[in-house]
Amino acid sequence: MLSLSGIALAADPTPTPREKTHDRDTTATGVSSADQPTDPEADANLSVKDLPDPSNKDKDKDNTAHNDRDKTGDTLTPEDQSNDPADIKITANIRRALVGDDKLSTNAKNVKIITVGGAVTLRGTVDSEEEKTQIGEKAKAIEGIKEVKNDIEIQKS
């Protein structure tokens, strides 16, 4: 028995192998049971060779040039977002407009929106020129914006 300020607590020596979190049954390591092999013998046969090879990265997804460009300070990044309530409201309203449009791709809904002093910069990659234009138009339609700089890029096929 453990005691905490006079309250007796029973100590359960048996560890709980699974915990219920967010409607998903997870193991103590946090891995979903859906991702776990159901065959106990399969568990014994897993090895490091079954993990994805990190050296097989898609070279087209290398964004080193973008990262180098952003380090110079010449381009706005999300860290430059103003904490002014008016700027935060503008950013939130643009995001709401994008997320609410079922015709936009996930990439389009996830562009970076940076607002400083009422000036909005849009950055990221979208699937088409049409999406880039639509996002710019949605941003310009939001009240309180002084200007919109559309730096969105089109994803290469």
C-alpha positions, 0 to 999 in steps of 0.5 A: 500500500502506498500512502499520499497525505493519509490516503491509502493507494493500492499499488498494482504491480502489473503493468498495463500493456495497452492504453486507450487514447483517442479511440485508438488502441495503442501499445505502451510504445505508442504504436497503434495496434492496427499497425502491429502484426496480429501473428505472435510469431511475426513479432518474433521475426521482425528485424531492423531490415523490415524498417524503411531505408532512410537513404531512399529519399525522393531527390525531388523532395529535397528542399535544401535550396528553399531552406538556404533561401529562407536563412538569408532573411530576404523572405518571410517565414511563419516565424515572421507572423505578427502577433498584432490581433488584427494580423492574426485575425487576417491570417485566421480568416484566410486560412478559414477560407482556404480550408472551407473550399472543398475544391482546393487540394491539401497542398493548397489548404496548407500554404503558409500565410504570413501577415505583418502590418496588414500585408499578407505573404502567401508561400508554399507549393500547390498543384496548379496555377489555378489553385495559386490564383484562387488562393490569391483571390481569396486572400485579397477578399479578406477585410483589412488587407493592405496588399497580398504578395503571392509567392506560391510555387507550382508543384513540378510533375 
